[in-house]
Amino acid sequence: MKRLSNSYSIWGIFKNKNISSLKKIQRKLTKKFNSPDILLHLTLSSGFKINKSSINKKLKLIKKDSNNFFIETNNFGYKNSFFEALYLNVKINKNLLSQKKILQKYLPSSKRKYFPHISLFYGKLSLKKKREILLKLNKFNKRLEISELYLVHNDEKNLKWTILKKIKI
């Protein structure tokens, strides 16, 4: 299914301090390849439109139903895709599925197959170059805690993501 260039998403934001090494990798790649600067996050729901008059009520319900939860990462990967150029794989677990179900209840999202990952770089590079980069990275199999949700406006045409609301869970 095609991505909407002008839509909304919910990002999971990390509490753990052990993401500093990921941030360092991300900054280095962003600078070296002139990539859009993105906040380190896990997209939990995306491709939906919002009704501005009811969004605050929905976010309050999401906050009420949600709790901090943990995800597990499983090494780095890459695809031949601008928005999934280089990323950290995320295992699908019970906590993640539970949170997605809560979000889907209040904010129905696109029907695209969910591919949980933490993007480190958006851009176009050859697959050979991506493999070279990943060979230089150390394994990163960690448990990360998500403690906040952000409602984000996605303007993918202009490569801009605007945080509209922050929700502590």
C-alpha positions as a Markdown table, in Angstrom:
| # | Residue | x | y | z |
|---|---|---|---|---|
| 1 | Met | 0.0 | 0.0 | 0.0 |
| 2 | Lys | 1.3 | 3.5 | -0.9 |
| 3 | Arg | 2.4 | 5.8 | 1.9 |
| 4 | Leu | 0.4 | 9.0 | 2.5 |
| 5 | Ser | 2.7 | 12.0 | 2.1 |
| 6 | Asn | 0.5 | 14.1 | 4.4 |
| 7 | Ser | -0.8 | 12.2 | 7.4 |
| 8 | Tyr | -0.3 | 11.6 | 11.1 |
| 9 | Ser | 1.4 | 8.9 | 13.2 |
| 10 | Ile | 2.1 | 7.9 | 16.7 |
| 11 | Trp | 5.7 | 7.4 | 17.7 |
| 12 | Gly | 7.0 | 5.5 | 20.7 |
| 13 | Ile | 9.8 | 7.4 | 22.5 |
| 14 | Phe | 12.4 | 5.6 | 24.5 |
| 15 | Lys | 13.2 | 6.1 | 28.2 |
| 16 | Asn | 16.4 | 4.0 | 28.3 |
| 17 | Lys | 19.8 | 5.6 | 28.5 |
| 18 | Asn | 21.3 | 2.9 | 26.4 |
| 19 | Ile | 20.1 | 4.5 | 23.2 |
| 20 | Ser | 22.9 | 7.0 | 23.3 |
| 21 | Ser | 25.0 | 4.7 | 21.1 |
| 22 | Leu | 22.1 | 4.6 | 18.6 |
| 23 | Lys | 21.8 | 8.4 | 18.7 |
| 24 | Lys | 25.5 | 8.6 | 17.9 |
| 25 | Ile | 25.2 | 6.3 | 15.0 |
| 26 | Gln | 22.2 | 8.2 | 13.7 |
| 27 | Arg | 23.9 | 11.6 | 14.0 |
| 28 | Lys | 27.0 | 10.3 | 12.1 |
| 29 | Leu | 24.9 | 8.8 | 9.3 |
| 30 | Thr | 22.7 | 11.9 | 9.0 |
| 31 | Lys | 25.7 | 14.2 | 8.7 |
| 32 | Lys | 27.7 | 12.0 | 6.4 |
| 33 | Phe | 24.9 | 11.4 | 3.9 |
| 34 | Asn | 23.0 | 14.6 | 4.3 |
| 35 | Ser | 19.9 | 12.8 | 5.5 |
| 36 | Pro | 16.8 | 14.4 | 7.0 |
| 37 | Asp | 17.2 | 14.8 | 10.8 |
| 38 | Ile | 14.7 | 12.5 | 12.6 |
| 39 | Leu | 14.1 | 11.9 | 16.2 |
| 40 | Leu | 14.9 | 8.4 | 17.3 |
| 41 | His | 11.6 | 6.6 | 17.6 |
| 42 | Leu | 9.5 | 3.5 | 16.9 |
| 43 | Thr | 6.5 | 4.2 | 14.7 |
| 44 | Leu | 3.5 | 2.5 | 16.4 |
| 45 | Ser | 0.7 | 3.7 | 14.1 |
| 46 | Ser | 0.8 | 5.7 | 10.9 |
| 47 | Gly | -1.0 | 6.8 | 7.8 |
| 48 | Phe | -4.1 | 8.1 | 9.5 |
| 49 | Lys | -6.0 | 11.4 | 9.3 |
| 50 | Ile | -7.2 | 13.2 | 12.5 |
| 51 | Asn | -10.4 | 15.0 | 13.4 |
| 52 | Lys | -9.1 | 18.1 | 15.2 |
| 53 | Ser | -12.2 | 18.4 | 17.3 |
| 54 | Ser | -11.9 | 14.9 | 18.8 |
| 55 | Ile | -8.2 | 14.2 | 18.9 |
| 56 | Asn | -7.6 | 15.5 | 22.4 |
| 57 | Lys | -10.4 | 13.2 | 23.7 |
| 58 | Lys | -8.9 | 10.2 | 21.8 |
| 59 | Leu | -5.4 | 11.0 | 23.2 |
| 60 | Lys | -6.7 | 11.1 | 26.7 |
| 61 | Leu | -8.3 | 7.7 | 26.2 |
| 62 | Ile | -5.1 | 6.3 | 24.7 |
| 63 | Lys | -3.1 | 7.6 | 27.7 |
| 64 | Lys | -5.6 | 6.1 | 30.1 |
| 65 | Asp | -5.4 | 2.7 | 28.4 |
| 66 | Ser | -1.6 | 2.7 | 27.9 |
| 67 | Asn | 1.4 | 1.8 | 30.1 |
| 68 | Asn | 5.1 | 1.9 | 29.7 |
| 69 | Phe | 6.2 | -1.1 | 27.8 |
| 70 | Phe | 9.3 | -2.8 | 26.6 |
| 71 | Ile | 10.4 | -3.8 | 23.1 |
| 72 | Glu | 13.4 | -5.9 | 22.1 |
| 73 | Thr | 15.7 | -5.1 | 19.3 |
| 74 | Asn | 17.3 | -7.6 | 17.0 |
| 75 | Asn | 20.3 | -6.2 | 15.1 |
| 76 | Phe | 20.5 | -3.8 | 12.2 |
| 77 | Gly | 19.0 | -4.1 | 8.8 |
| 78 | Tyr | 18.4 | -2.3 | 5.5 |
| 79 | Lys | 16.0 | -2.2 | 2.6 |
| 80 | Asn | 15.9 | -0.7 | -0.8 |
| 81 | Ser | 13.5 | 2.0 | 0.5 |
| 82 | Phe | 14.1 | 5.7 | 1.3 |
| 83 | Phe | 12.3 | 5.5 | 4.6 |
| 84 | Glu | 13.7 | 2.1 | 5.6 |
| 85 | Ala | 17.2 | 2.7 | 4.4 |
| 86 | Leu | 19.1 | 1.6 | 7.6 |
| 87 | Tyr | 17.3 | 0.6 | 10.7 |
| 88 | Leu | 17.3 | -1.4 | 13.9 |
| 89 | Asn | 15.0 | -4.4 | 13.8 |
| 90 | Val | 12.3 | -4.6 | 16.5 |
| 91 | Lys | 10.9 | -8.0 | 17.6 |
| 92 | Ile | 7.1 | -8.2 | 17.7 |
| 93 | Asn | 6.1 | -9.1 | 21.2 |
| 94 | Lys | 3.0 | -9.2 | 23.4 |
| 95 | Asn | 3.6 | -5.6 | 24.7 |
| 96 | Leu | 4.0 | -4.1 | 21.3 |
| 97 | Leu | 0.9 | -5.9 | 19.9 |
| 98 | Ser | -1.1 | -4.7 | 23.0 |
| 99 | Gln | -0.2 | -1.1 | 22.4 |
| 100 | Lys | -0.9 | -1.3 | 18.7 |
| 101 | Lys | -4.4 | -2.7 | 19.5 |
| 102 | Ile | -5.0 | 0.3 | 21.9 |
| 103 | Leu | -4.0 | 2.8 | 19.2 |
| 104 | Gln | -6.0 | 1.0 | 16.5 |
| 105 | Lys | -9.1 | 1.3 | 18.7 |
| 106 | Tyr | -8.9 | 5.1 | 18.7 |
| 107 | Leu | -6.9 | 6.0 | 15.6 |
| 108 | Pro | -7.4 | 3.5 | 12.8 |
| 109 | Ser | -4.3 | 3.6 | 10.7 |
| 110 | Ser | -3.3 | 2.4 | 7.2 |
| 111 | Lys | -3.6 | -1.2 | 6.3 |
| 112 | Arg | 0.0 | -1.6 | 5.5 |
| 113 | Lys | 1.7 | -4.6 | 7.0 |
| 114 | Tyr | 3.4 | -3.5 | 10.2 |
| 115 | Phe | 7.2 | -3.6 | 10.1 |
| 116 | Pro | 8.5 | -2.5 | 13.5 |
| 117 | His | 11.9 | -0.8 | 13.3 |
| 118 | Ile | 13.9 | 2.1 | 14.5 |
| 119 | Ser | 15.1 | 4.2 | 11.6 |
| 120 | Leu | 18.7 | 5.4 | 11.7 |
| 121 | Phe | 18.9 | 6.9 | 8.3 |
| 122 | Tyr | 16.5 | 8.0 | 5.6 |
| 123 | Gly | 17.9 | 8.2 | 2.1 |
| 124 | Lys | 19.1 | 6.6 | -1.1 |
| 125 | Leu | 22.3 | 4.6 | -1.0 |
| 126 | Ser | 23.3 | 1.5 | -2.9 |
| 127 | Leu | 22.7 | -1.8 | -1.2 |
| 128 | Lys | 26.4 | -2.4 | -1.3 |
| 129 | Lys | 27.1 | 0.8 | 0.6 |
| 130 | Lys | 24.4 | -0.1 | 3.2 |
| 131 | Arg | 26.0 | -3.5 | 3.7 |
| 132 | Glu | 29.4 | -1.9 | 4.2 |
| 133 | Ile | 27.9 | 0.5 | 6.8 |
| 134 | Leu | 26.2 | -2.4 | 8.7 |
| 135 | Leu | 29.4 | -4.5 | 8.7 |
| 136 | Lys | 31.0 | -1.7 | 10.8 |
| 137 | Leu | 28.3 | -1.6 | 13.4 |
| 138 | Asn | 28.4 | -3.7 | 16.6 |
| 139 | Lys | 25.4 | -5.9 | 17.4 |
| 140 | Phe | 22.6 | -4.1 | 19.2 |
| 141 | Asn | 20.2 | -6.6 | 20.9 |
| 142 | Lys | 18.7 | -4.7 | 23.8 |
| 143 | Arg | 15.5 | -4.2 | 25.7 |
| 144 | Leu | 14.2 | -0.7 | 25.4 |
| 145 | Glu | 11.4 | 0.9 | 27.4 |
| 146 | Ile | 8.9 | 3.2 | 25.7 |
| 147 | Ser | 7.6 | 5.8 | 28.1 |
| 148 | Glu | 6.1 | 8.4 | 25.9 |
| 149 | Leu | 3.9 | 8.6 | 22.8 |
| 150 | Tyr | 4.1 | 11.5 | 20.4 |
| 151 | Leu | 1.3 | 12.5 | 17.9 |
| 152 | Val | 3.2 | 13.6 | 14.8 |
| 153 | His | 2.2 | 15.3 | 11.6 |
| 154 | Asn | 4.0 | 13.7 | 8.7 |
| 155 | Asp | 4.9 | 15.8 | 5.7 |
| 156 | Glu | 6.9 | 13.3 | 3.8 |
| 157 | Lys | 6.9 | 15.3 | 0.6 |
| 158 | Asn | 8.9 | 18.0 | 2.3 |
| 159 | Leu | 10.6 | 15.6 | 4.7 |
| 160 | Lys | 9.2 | 17.3 | 7.8 |
| 161 | Trp | 7.8 | 15.7 | 10.9 |
| 162 | Thr | 6.1 | 17.9 | 13.5 |
| 163 | Ile | 5.4 | 16.8 | 17.0 |
| 164 | Leu | 2.0 | 18.0 | 17.9 |
| 165 | Lys | 1.4 | 16.3 | 21.3 |
| 166 | Lys | 3.4 | 14.4 | 23.8 |
| 167 | Ile | 1.8 | 11.8 | 26.1 |
| 168 | Lys | 3.6 | 10.3 | 29.1 |
| 169 | Ile | 2.4 | 6.7 | 29.6 |
